[in-house]
Amino acid sequence: MAQFSAHISTTRGPRYIEQICTHFGQAEAICDTGNFCRINLQLGQCQLSASNAALRVSMEASTTAIGKLKSLIGNHLERFAFRDIHAVIWHQFTTPKT
């Protein structure tokens, strides 16, 4: 499994979460109070959380599906948040070696 995250500075995080939830629908998106959303897709799972100053996105998918999931979620966020971001920058989670 591969895990990626993105941190977007914005005061409109709850608004973008609401748009994502509406777009993906109740069958795939589980939202809570506009500050958190979990999207379950065949590609993998994505979670969005908003604070007063940022939107944080994290996702997990198989190594073969993670690229498609990053593109899918990233493209939607870039369209919804065009005032705040021009591109979503993804960072891969790495597990420390023991």
N, CA, C and O atoms as CSV, one atom per row, in Angstrom:
chain,resi,resn,atom,element,x,y,z
A,1,MET,N,N,0.845,-1.187,0.000
A,1,MET,CA,C,0.000,0.000,0.000
A,1,MET,C,C,0.884,1.243,0.000
A,1,MET,O,O,1.954,1.267,0.609
A,2,ALA,N,N,0.415,2.261,-0.690
A,2,ALA,CA,C,1.108,3.541,-0.738
A,2,ALA,C,C,0.240,4.586,-0.044
A,2,ALA,O,O,-0.988,4.546,-0.127
A,3,GLN,N,N,0.892,5.516,0.638
A,3,GLN,CA,C,0.183,6.577,1.352
A,3,GLN,C,C,0.795,7.918,0.977
A,3,GLN,O,O,2.015,8.079,0.954
A,4,PHE,N,N,-0.085,8.884,0.680
A,4,PHE,CA,C,0.348,10.228,0.334
A,4,PHE,C,C,-0.493,11.240,1.092
A,4,PHE,O,O,-1.608,10.941,1.520
A,5,SER,N,N,0.054,12.447,1.254
A,5,SER,CA,C,-0.703,13.528,1.879
A,5,SER,C,C,-0.373,14.840,1.186
A,5,SER,O,O,0.638,14.962,0.495
A,6,ALA,N,N,-1.243,15.813,1.384
A,6,ALA,CA,C,-1.030,17.167,0.880
A,6,ALA,C,C,-1.571,18.140,1.917
A,6,ALA,O,O,-2.562,17.860,2.591
A,7,HIS,N,N,-0.915,19.274,2.034
A,7,HIS,CA,C,-1.311,20.330,2.961
A,7,HIS,C,C,-1.522,21.586,2.127
A,7,HIS,O,O,-0.602,22.046,1.451
A,8,ILE,N,N,-2.731,22.142,2.171
A,8,ILE,CA,C,-3.080,23.309,1.362
A,8,ILE,C,C,-3.461,24.445,2.293
A,8,ILE,O,O,-4.405,24.319,3.073
A,9,SER,N,N,-2.736,25.551,2.218
A,9,SER,CA,C,-3.060,26.725,3.026
A,9,SER,C,C,-4.289,27.409,2.436
A,9,SER,O,O,-4.260,27.887,1.302
A,10,THR,N,N,-5.352,27.450,3.202
A,10,THR,CA,C,-6.595,28.079,2.770
A,10,THR,C,C,-7.514,28.291,3.960
A,10,THR,O,O,-7.490,27.521,4.920
A,11,THR,N,N,-8.311,29.324,3.892
A,11,THR,CA,C,-9.347,29.531,4.909
A,11,THR,C,C,-10.686,28.971,4.434
A,11,THR,O,O,-11.687,29.056,5.144
A,12,ARG,N,N,-10.698,28.399,3.234
A,12,ARG,CA,C,-11.923,27.865,2.653
A,12,ARG,C,C,-12.002,26.336,2.708
A,12,ARG,O,O,-12.764,25.737,1.949
A,13,GLY,N,N,-11.246,25.711,3.570
A,13,GLY,CA,C,-11.217,24.256,3.658
A,13,GLY,C,C,-12.585,23.606,3.807
A,13,GLY,O,O,-12.896,22.673,3.066
A,14,PRO,N,N,-13.417,24.072,4.749
A,14,PRO,CA,C,-14.740,23.459,4.882
A,14,PRO,C,C,-15.577,23.552,3.607
A,14,PRO,O,O,-16.336,22.638,3.286
A,15,ARG,N,N,-15.435,24.638,2.902
A,15,ARG,CA,C,-16.172,24.811,1.651
A,15,ARG,C,C,-15.732,23.768,0.614
A,15,ARG,O,O,-16.562,23.174,-0.073
A,16,TYR,N,N,-14.427,23.558,0.514
A,16,TYR,CA,C,-13.921,22.582,-0.449
A,16,TYR,C,C,-14.310,21.163,-0.061
A,16,TYR,O,O,-14.590,20.336,-0.929
A,17,ILE,N,N,-14.329,20.877,1.224
A,17,ILE,CA,C,-14.771,19.562,1.687
A,17,ILE,C,C,-16.234,19.350,1.311
A,17,ILE,O,O,-16.608,18.271,0.851
A,18,GLU,N,N,-17.054,20.368,1.503
A,18,GLU,CA,C,-18.470,20.263,1.142
A,18,GLU,C,C,-18.632,20.001,-0.359
A,18,GLU,O,O,-19.468,19.191,-0.761
A,19,GLN,N,N,-17.838,20.683,-1.183
A,19,GLN,CA,C,-17.911,20.474,-2.623
A,19,GLN,C,C,-17.489,19.056,-3.011
A,19,GLN,O,O,-18.122,18.421,-3.855
A,20,ILE,N,N,-16.422,18.571,-2.391
A,20,ILE,CA,C,-15.953,17.204,-2.672
A,20,ILE,C,C,-17.023,16.192,-2.276
A,20,ILE,O,O,-17.316,15.268,-3.036
A,21,CYS,N,N,-17.608,16.362,-1.092
A,21,CYS,CA,C,-18.640,15.434,-0.618
A,21,CYS,C,C,-19.845,15.437,-1.555
A,21,CYS,O,O,-20.378,14.379,-1.891
A,22,THR,N,N,-20.268,16.616,-1.969
A,22,THR,CA,C,-21.397,16.709,-2.888
A,22,THR,C,C,-21.060,16.039,-4.213
A,22,THR,O,O,-21.884,15.326,-4.785
A,23,HIS,N,N,-19.864,16.268,-4.687
A,23,HIS,CA,C,-19.461,15.713,-5.978
A,23,HIS,C,C,-19.426,14.181,-5.958
A,23,HIS,O,O,-19.942,13.537,-6.871
A,24,PHE,N,N,-18.826,13.606,-4.932
A,24,PHE,CA,C,-18.696,12.155,-4.885
A,24,PHE,C,C,-19.946,11.465,-4.356
A,24,PHE,O,O,-20.103,10.257,-4.535
A,25,GLY,N,N,-20.825,12.199,-3.718
A,25,GLY,CA,C,-22.097,11.639,-3.300
A,25,GLY,C,C,-22.035,10.847,-2.014
A,25,GLY,O,O,-20.963,10.484,-1.532
A,26,GLN,N,N,-23.204,10.590,-1.474
A,26,GLN,CA,C,-23.312,9.910,-0.180
A,26,GLN,C,C,-22.857,8.463,-0.235
A,26,GLN,O,O,-22.464,7.907,0.790
A,27,ALA,N,N,-22.899,7.843,-1.397
A,27,ALA,CA,C,-22.495,6.437,-1.490
A,27,ALA,C,C,-20.998,6.275,-1.285
A,27,ALA,O,O,-20.550,5.242,-0.788
A,28,GLU,N,N,-20.217,7.285,-1.661
A,28,GLU,CA,C,-18.765,7.171,-1.594
A,28,GLU,C,C,-18.136,8.095,-0.558
A,28,GLU,O,O,-17.031,7.828,-0.086
A,29,ALA,N,N,-18.818,9.171,-0.199
A,29,ALA,CA,C,-18.236,10.155,0.718
A,29,ALA,C,C,-19.009,10.190,2.024
A,29,ALA,O,O,-20.238,10.265,2.036
A,30,ILE,N,N,-18.274,10.135,3.114
A,30,ILE,CA,C,-18.861,10.236,4.445
A,30,ILE,C,C,-18.313,11.509,5.065
A,30,ILE,O,O,-17.117,11.608,5.338
A,31,CYS,N,N,-19.188,12.483,5.287
A,31,CYS,CA,C,-18.739,13.789,5.768
A,31,CYS,C,C,-19.299,14.070,7.154
A,31,CYS,O,O,-20.364,13.581,7.530
A,32,ASP,N,N,-18.550,14.872,7.900
A,32,ASP,CA,C,-18.939,15.209,9.261
A,32,ASP,C,C,-18.708,16.698,9.485
A,32,ASP,O,O,-17.561,17.140,9.550
A,33,THR,N,N,-19.747,17.453,9.601
A,33,THR,CA,C,-19.740,18.868,9.974
A,33,THR,C,C,-18.896,19.775,9.079
A,33,THR,O,O,-18.531,20.869,9.509
A,34,GLY,N,N,-18.581,19.375,7.888
A,34,GLY,CA,C,-17.827,20.228,6.978
A,34,GLY,C,C,-16.341,20.321,7.263
A,34,GLY,O,O,-15.607,20.938,6.492
A,35,ASN,N,N,-15.883,19.727,8.346
A,35,ASN,CA,C,-14.461,19.788,8.677
A,35,ASN,C,C,-13.736,18.472,8.436
A,35,ASN,O,O,-12.518,18.390,8.588
A,36,PHE,N,N,-14.491,17.441,8.059
A,36,PHE,CA,C,-13.875,16.136,7.819
A,36,PHE,C,C,-14.691,15.385,6.771
A,36,PHE,O,O,-15.919,15.456,6.750
A,37,CYS,N,N,-13.992,14.673,5.915
A,37,CYS,CA,C,-14.653,13.846,4.909
A,37,CYS,C,C,-13.776,12.638,4.611
A,37,CYS,O,O,-12.556,12.757,4.498
A,38,ARG,N,N,-14.397,11.496,4.487
A,38,ARG,CA,C,-13.690,10.280,4.066
A,38,ARG,C,C,-14.362,9.794,2.793
A,38,ARG,O,O,-15.581,9.631,2.739
A,39,ILE,N,N,-13.547,9.564,1.772
A,39,ILE,CA,C,-14.060,9.107,0.492
A,39,ILE,C,C,-13.538,7.692,0.251
A,39,ILE,O,O,-12.329,7.457,0.244
A,40,ASN,N,N,-14.453,6.769,0.057
A,40,ASN,CA,C,-14.102,5.371,-0.209
A,40,ASN,C,C,-14.389,5.079,-1.675
A,40,ASN,O,O,-15.543,5.077,-2.102
A,41,LEU,N,N,-13.344,4.834,-2.430
A,41,LEU,CA,C,-13.464,4.515,-3.845
A,41,LEU,C,C,-12.837,3.159,-4.118
A,41,LEU,O,O,-12.111,2.628,-3.277
A,42,GLN,N,N,-13.111,2.599,-5.276
A,42,GLN,CA,C,-12.478,1.336,-5.643
A,42,GLN,C,C,-10.962,1.502,-5.731
A,42,GLN,O,O,-10.218,0.555,-5.479
A,43,LEU,N,N,-10.508,2.690,-6.083
A,43,LEU,CA,C,-9.070,2.956,-6.173
A,43,LEU,C,C,-8.390,2.945,-4.810
A,43,LEU,O,O,-7.245,2.510,-4.689
A,44,GLY,N,N,-9.091,3.424,-3.783
A,44,GLY,CA,C,-8.512,3.531,-2.449
A,44,GLY,C,C,-9.341,4.457,-1.582
A,44,GLY,O,O,-10.501,4.736,-1.885
A,45,GLN,N,N,-8.752,4.922,-0.520
A,45,GLN,CA,C,-9.453,5.763,0.446
A,45,GLN,C,C,-8.743,7.104,0.582
A,45,GLN,O,O,-7.515,7.179,0.547
A,46,CYS,N,N,-9.538,8.160,0.737
A,46,CYS,CA,C,-9.001,9.508,0.898
A,46,CYS,C,C,-9.713,10.177,2.070
A,46,CYS,O,O,-10.923,10.026,2.237
A,47,GLN,N,N,-8.951,10.921,2.886
A,47,GLN,CA,C,-9.528,11.674,3.989
A,47,GLN,C,C,-9.129,13.131,3.853
A,47,GLN,O,O,-7.978,13.443,3.551
A,48,LEU,N,N,-10.086,14.024,4.077
A,48,LEU,CA,C,-9.840,15.457,4.047
A,48,LEU,C,C,-10.262,16.036,5.386
A,48,LEU,O,O,-11.321,15.690,5.910
A,49,SER,N,N,-9.438,16.915,5.943
A,49,SER,CA,C,-9.805,17.597,7.178
A,49,SER,C,C,-9.426,19.066,7.046
A,49,SER,O,O,-8.408,19.407,6.444
A,50,ALA,N,N,-10.256,19.925,7.613
A,50,ALA,CA,C,-10.060,21.365,7.488
A,50,ALA,C,C,-9.904,22.012,8.855
A,50,ALA,O,O,-10.549,21.621,9.827
A,51,SER,N,N,-9.035,23.005,8.903
A,51,SER,CA,C,-8.905,23.870,10.068
A,51,SER,C,C,-9.175,25.297,9.590
A,51,SER,O,O,-9.572,25.498,8.443
A,52,ASN,N,N,-8.966,26.273,10.446
A,52,ASN,CA,C,-9.175,27.666,10.058
A,52,ASN,C,C,-8.179,28.144,9.008
A,52,ASN,O,O,-8.434,29.132,8.320
A,53,ALA,N,N,-7.050,27.455,8.880
A,53,ALA,CA,C,-5.998,27.944,7.996
A,53,ALA,C,C,-5.529,26.948,6.945
A,53,ALA,O,O,-4.677,27.284,6.123
A,54,ALA,N,N,-6.064,25.735,6.953
A,54,ALA,CA,C,-5.514,24.739,6.020
A,54,ALA,C,C,-6.507,23.624,5.732
A,54,ALA,O,O,-7.462,23.385,6.472
A,55,LEU,N,N,-6.234,22.963,4.627
A,55,LEU,CA,C,-6.934,21.748,4.242
A,55,LEU,C,C,-5.878,20.657,4.142
A,55,LEU,O,O,-4.880,20.817,3.440
A,56,ARG,N,N,-6.090,19.562,4.834
A,56,ARG,CA,C,-5.139,18.444,4.801
A,56,ARG,C,C,-5.824,17.269,4.126
A,56,ARG,O,O,-6.966,16.929,4.434
A,57,VAL,N,N,-5.105,16.663,3.206
A,57,VAL,CA,C,-5.623,15.532,2.456
A,57,VAL,C,C,-4.662,14.366,2.655
A,57,VAL,O,O,-3.451,14.530,2.511
A,58,SER,N,N,-5.188,13.207,2.980
A,58,SER,CA,C,-4.352,12.017,3.061
A,58,SER,C,C,-5.070,10.892,2.328
A,58,SER,O,O,-6.299,10.826,2.311
A,59,MET,N,N,-4.285,10.016,1.727
A,59,MET,CA,C,-4.882,8.926,0.967
A,59,MET,C,C,-4.040,7.676,1.052
A,59,MET,O,O,-2.841,7.714,1.331
A,60,GLU,N,N,-4.708,6.566,0.802
A,60,GLU,CA,C,-4.046,5.269,0.810
A,60,GLU,C,C,-4.655,4.425,-0.305
A,60,GLU,O,O,-5.874,4.362,-0.461
A,61,ALA,N,N,-3.785,3.779,-1.074
A,61,ALA,CA,C,-4.229,2.911,-2.161
A,61,ALA,C,C,-3.101,1.945,-2.490
A,61,ALA,O,O,-1.977,2.098,-2.012
A,62,SER,N,N,-3.411,0.963,-3.302
A,62,SER,CA,C,-2.365,0.044,-3.761
A,62,SER,C,C,-1.350,0.840,-4.581
A,62,SER,O,O,-1.661,1.915,-5.093
A,63,THR,N,N,-0.165,0.316,-4.698
A,63,THR,CA,C,0.867,1.029,-5.451
A,63,THR,C,C,0.491,1.183,-6.924
A,63,THR,O,O,0.975,2.098,-7.590
A,64,THR,N,N,-0.351,0.314,-7.430
A,64,THR,CA,C,-0.776,0.445,-8.823
A,64,THR,C,C,-1.906,1.456,-8.999
A,64,THR,O,O,-2.080,1.986,-10.096
A,65,ALA,N,N,-2.669,1.734,-7.957
A,65,ALA,CA,C,-3.816,2.647,-8.055
A,65,ALA,C,C,-3.547,4.039,-7.502
A,65,ALA,O,O,-4.321,4.961,-7.762
A,66,ILE,N,N,-2.463,4.212,-6.744
A,66,ILE,CA,C,-2.253,5.489,-6.058
A,66,ILE,C,C,-2.118,6.659,-7.031
A,66,ILE,O,O,-2.589,7.756,-6.730
A,67,GLY,N,N,-1.498,6.459,-8.170
A,67,GLY,CA,C,-1.353,7.537,-9.144
A,67,GLY,C,C,-2.690,8.032,-9.658
A,67,GLY,O,O,-2.905,9.237,-9.793
A,68,LYS,N,N,-3.590,7.103,-9.946
A,68,LYS,CA,C,-4.930,7.477,-10.412
A,68,LYS,C,C,-5.706,8.200,-9.321
A,68,LYS,O,O,-6.417,9.165,-9.603
A,69,LEU,N,N,-5.577,7.745,-8.078
A,69,LEU,CA,C,-6.284,8.377,-6.970
A,69,LEU,C,C,-5.749,9.792,-6.729
A,69,LEU,O,O,-6.528,10.718,-6.505
A,70,LYS,N,N,-4.433,9.959,-6.774
A,70,LYS,CA,C,-3.854,11.303,-6.615
A,70,LYS,C,C,-4.359,12.241,-7.710
A,70,LYS,O,O,-4.706,13.390,-7.434
A,71,SER,N,N,-4.401,11.758,-8.939
A,71,SER,CA,C,-4.893,12.583,-10.053
A,71,SER,C,C,-6.366,12.930,-9.879
A,71,SER,O,O,-6.762,14.080,-10.072
A,72,LEU,N,N,-7.172,11.949,-9.520
A,72,LEU,CA,C,-8.602,12.162,-9.361
A,72,LEU,C,C,-8.894,13.216,-8.302
A,72,LEU,O,O,-9.591,14.194,-8.571
A,73,ILE,N,N,-8.369,13.022,-7.114
A,73,ILE,CA,C,-8.635,13.952,-6.010
A,73,ILE,C,C,-7.941,15.287,-6.274
A,73,ILE,O,O,-8.540,16.344,-6.075
A,74,GLY,N,N,-6.702,15.252,-6.713
A,74,GLY,CA,C,-5.957,16.481,-6.984
A,74,GLY,C,C,-6.631,17.348,-8.033
A,74,GLY,O,O,-6.735,18.562,-7.857
A,75,ASN,N,N,-7.089,16.744,-9.120
A,75,ASN,CA,C,-7.753,17.515,-10.174
A,75,ASN,C,C,-9.038,18.170,-9.676
A,75,ASN,O,O,-9.326,19.318,-10.014
A,76,HIS,N,N,-9.804,17.443,-8.876
A,76,HIS,CA,C,-11.030,18.024,-8.333
A,76,HIS,C,C,-10.709,19.186,-7.393
A,76,HIS,O,O,-11.347,20.236,-7.465
A,77,LEU,N,N,-9.734,19.005,-6.525
A,77,LEU,CA,C,-9.372,20.094,-5.615
A,77,LEU,C,C,-8.861,21.309,-6.376
A,77,LEU,O,O,-9.196,22.441,-6.027
A,78,GLU,N,N,-8.063,21.093,-7.400
A,78,GLU,CA,C,-7.538,22.215,-8.183
A,78,GLU,C,C,-8.667,22.985,-8.862
A,78,GLU,O,O,-8.597,24.209,-8.969
A,79,ARG,N,N,-9.693,22.297,-9.315
A,79,ARG,CA,C,-10.842,22.992,-9.925
A,79,ARG,C,C,-11.656,23.732,-8.877
A,79,ARG,O,O,-12.045,24.880,-9.091
A,80,PHE,N,N,-11.919,23.079,-7.736
A,80,PHE,CA,C,-12.737,23.706,-6.703
A,80,PHE,C,C,-11.992,24.854,-6.017
A,80,PHE,O,O,-12.608,25.854,-5.648
A,81,ALA,N,N,-10.692,24.722,-5.846
A,81,ALA,CA,C,-9.881,25.677,-5.064
A,81,ALA,C,C,-8.977,26.521,-5.953
A,81,ALA,O,O,-7.878,26.889,-5.540
A,82,PHE,N,N,-9.419,26.831,-7.155
A,82,PHE,CA,C,-8.548,27.554,-8.082
A,82,PHE,C,C,-8.117,28.912,-7.548
A,82,PHE,O,O,-7.099,29.445,-7.989
A,83,ARG,N,N,-8.863,29.483,-6.613
A,83,ARG,CA,C,-8.468,30.768,-6.019
A,83,ARG,C,C,-7.282,30.618,-5.067
A,83,ARG,O,O,-6.524,31.564,-4.853
A,84,ASP,N,N,-7.130,29.425,-4.500
A,84,ASP,CA,C,-6.108,29.196,-3.478
A,84,ASP,C,C,-4.902,28.407,-3.968
A,84,ASP,O,O,-3.783,28.626,-3.502
A,85,ILE,N,N,-5.122,27.498,-4.897
A,85,ILE,CA,C,-4.019,26.626,-5.302
A,85,ILE,C,C,-3.981,26.482,-6.814
A,85,ILE,O,O,-5.004,26.583,-7.491
A,86,HIS,N,N,-2.801,26.248,-7.322
A,86,HIS,CA,C,-2.638,25.980,-8.745
A,86,HIS,C,C,-2.328,24.507,-8.975
A,86,HIS,O,O,-2.614,23.967,-10.043
A,87,ALA,N,N,-1.753,23.869,-7.987
A,87,ALA,CA,C,-1.445,22.446,-8.078
A,87,ALA,C,C,-1.354,21.868,-6.673
A,87,ALA,O,O,-0.842,22.511,-5.756
A,88,VAL,N,N,-1.851,20.658,-6.516
A,88,VAL,CA,C,-1.722,19.950,-5.243
A,88,VAL,C,C,-0.357,19.271,-5.239
A,88,VAL,O,O,-0.014,18.545,-6.172
A,89,ILE,N,N,0.411,19.507,-4.195
A,89,ILE,CA,C,1.737,18.899,-4.040
A,89,ILE,C,C,1.598,17.726,-3.067
A,89,ILE,O,O,1.271,17.913,-1.894
A,90,TRP,N,N,1.848,16.527,-3.567
A,90,TRP,CA,C,1.707,15.318,-2.757
A,90,TRP,C,C,3.042,14.940,-2.127
A,90,TRP,O,O,4.103,15.110,-2.728
A,91,HIS,N,N,2.966,14.424,-0.904
A,91,HIS,CA,C,4.141,13.948,-0.169
A,91,HIS,C,C,3.863,12.511,0.257
A,91,HIS,O,O,2.812,12.209,0.823
A,92,GLN,N,N,4.809,11.641,-0.021
A,92,GLN,CA,C,4.619,10.231,0.320
A,92,GLN,C,C,4.993,9.984,1.766
A,92,GLN,O,O,6.008,10.475,2.258
A,93,PHE,N,N,4.131,9.196,2.452
A,93,PHE,CA,C,4.456,8.749,3.804
A,93,PHE,C,C,5.552,7.696,3.679
A,93,PHE,O,O,5.506,6.838,2.798
A,94,THR,N,N,6.497,7.767,4.534
A,94,THR,CA,C,7.515,6.717,4.568
A,94,THR,C,C,7.520,6.130,5.967
A,94,THR,O,O,7.364,6.849,6.955
A,95,THR,N,N,7.696,4.848,6.043
A,95,THR,CA,C,7.781,4.197,7.339
A,95,THR,C,C,9.241,4.109,7.742
A,95,THR,O,O,10.082,3.710,6.937
A,96,PRO,N,N,9.551,4.473,8.968
A,96,PRO,CA,C,10.954,4.410,9.410
A,96,PRO,C,C,11.453,2.988,9.441
A,96,PRO,O,O,10.725,2.061,9.797
A,97,LYS,N,N,12.704,2.828,9.065
A,97,LYS,CA,C,13.324,1.503,9.118
A,97,LYS,C,C,13.794,1.235,10.532
A,97,LYS,O,O,14.366,2.103,11.192
A,98,THR,N,N,13.546,0.027,10.982
A,98,THR,CA,C,13.959,-0.320,12.356
A,98,THR,C,C,15.113,-1.276,12.335
A,98,THR,O,O,15.598,-1.681,13.391
